[in-house]
Amino acid sequence: MPDFGGKTVIVTGASTGIGRATAAAFRESGARVIVAARSSEDLKRLSVELGGPDRVLPVTTDVADPAQCQALIERTVEHFGGIDVLVNNAGMVVSGKFEYLQSGDIERLFNVNFFGVIYCTRAALPYLKESEGVIVNVSSIAGFVGTATTSAYAASKAALNSLGQSLRVELKPYGIGVSTVCPYFTSGVELAKKGILREGTLHRVDGPRRRAPGTQTTEEVAHAIVRAAERRSRLVVLSPAGRLIWRANRLFPWLTDYVMDKLINGRLREQIG
């Protein structure tokens, strides 16, 4: 485990899944952690579990609101004196066939998945310059592969990938590192429960779900995020299965389309049948 002793780390979307595991992993590495999410009670419990507000400070935040993002940064600096690492992890999913998405669905998703990163990063930038800190954006394999029935989600992650690449170059003169981490399917992540599901979705809230080959745990992803922050990695594509899909789509996009057509349209036909 890398040593982040004495460092201050913000993790958004920290109440569940990857964010919760990432907060625990940074705390294990010695960092002081600010956990941010919309669920106040979940954050309070997490803070107690990880050592209390002197080490883990809960700050209720909806990243889709720029004023709340600014307040998150100000509260962090007031409590711990600065910022060394910003982990932009908060995210949601809009799932369903594009023709059935409703007005406002895609806007809400981009406000969280993309503009939430913009708002938090912009507010934290003066303090990251002071510390020559690191920004870690948690994206997805979907940012490389436009996935049917989650078109808006994939588009938001593709935008995040591009933003990370741009900021890495722009912020290098200030000593700021920018890393983009792209997880594959991850157990313990239940975006569907807080997402927007429309007709044609393949996400399931209840009942048995198919487990994709190569699925990771939230702890595995969290440790990859901590390592990316330590090494200031440009891009981290997680799991052998994820890297295979990423490379196959770059070299043989027609193959990706063929496989996606067979898998996704086949499952949609099963639902209709």
FENZI-V396697 format. One line per field, one symbol per residue. phi: phi as a letter, one per 40 degrees, with the letter a starting at -180 (. if undefined). burial: 1 if it has 9 or more other C-alpha atoms within 8 Angstrom, else 0. Layout:
BEGIN
phi->???
burial->???
END
This chain:
BEGIN
phi->.dbbdgcbbbbcgccafcccccdcccccchccbbbbacccccccccdccchgccbbccbcabccbdcccccdcccccccbgibbbbbcbdaabbbicdcbcbdgcccccccccbcdcdccccccddcccccfcbbbccbadccbbcccgbccccccccccdcddcccdcccdccgccbbbbbccdbcgbbcccbcbbbdgcbcbcbgcbcbcdgdccccccccccccccccfccabbcgdcccccdcccccbdcccccccccccccccccccc
burial->000100111111111111111111111011111111100100110111011110111111111111011101101110010111111111111111100110001100111111111011101100111011111111111111111011111111111110011011001100111111111101001011001111011100000000000111111011111111100111011110111011011000101100011001111100000
END
